[in-house]
């Protein structure tokens, strides 16, 4: 009887604990307005123009993209990604400022995806993992940066996949970022300040400027980052987003090592063939020819001596036989 009473008490306590935790979870659910209130500064100098959900999880994590008016009624906008964990703690990522529509259309020309608010932000699956990422061209006062951010599927936290500086003339006349297929790899090329031994100025669209180079980046799944590969060689560009109007991530075919191996084999074979005629090998060639000549001449002398001896012997033998025959008769 005591065991039954203890079991009922234990069941009652467990049910109450479960109900309390569910009520706490329900009380912890925020509305969109609650999230807005959590990020609005108390000084009232900022106004939210746009506030769009980027991604949310059933476990409670949620992220929003926010477009701010940084100076009231001046249309000077800034962009921020806010990420809230289960305890509603905020993680913030600055995504730069707006530029006018004409400049935006030029610099975003080589980037696929859904352009958010018609600004310098694009939403797309840039690394092929089946989840949308955020690409932003950040125009700061001291430099220009490209950022690609995504959400880690395990930790559910926002992580940076790429954060690199790029160069563009101002006002821009060309796209400084372009998604391409290069040597069997999907990725993007950035115009960056070149460091030797880059071929500075190759295909650079602004005449007269040097020290710039197009650098290729591709996704590395083991590092879960976009990594630098090399300076772009235009002859190995297979397709571009600008020319095709579409781009999607595809696993690398990795044709570049094959090309390098083939070229290396050709170079080695050519060197082996031409080494015979090199200056360093010339004395050996002369010695080889002299030695061969000596062998040939010696062989000819031996042949001539043998022939001469055979001739002498053949001339002696018949005379001997004739003398013997005369004696017999």
Secondary structure by P-SEA (a helix, b strand, c coil): caaaaaaaaaaaaaaaaaaaaaaaaaaacccaaaaaaacccccccccccbbbbccccccbbbbbbbbbcccccccbbbbbbbbbccccbbbbbbbcccccaaaaaaaaccccccccccccccccccccccbbbbbbbcccccbbbbbbbbbcccccbbbbcccbbbbbccccccccbbbbbccccccccccccccccccccccccccccccbbbbbbbbbcccccccccccccccccccccccccbbbbbccccaaaaaaaaaaaaaaaaaaaaccccccaaaaaaaaaaaaaaaaaaaaaaaaaaaaaaaaaaaaaaaaaaaaaaaac
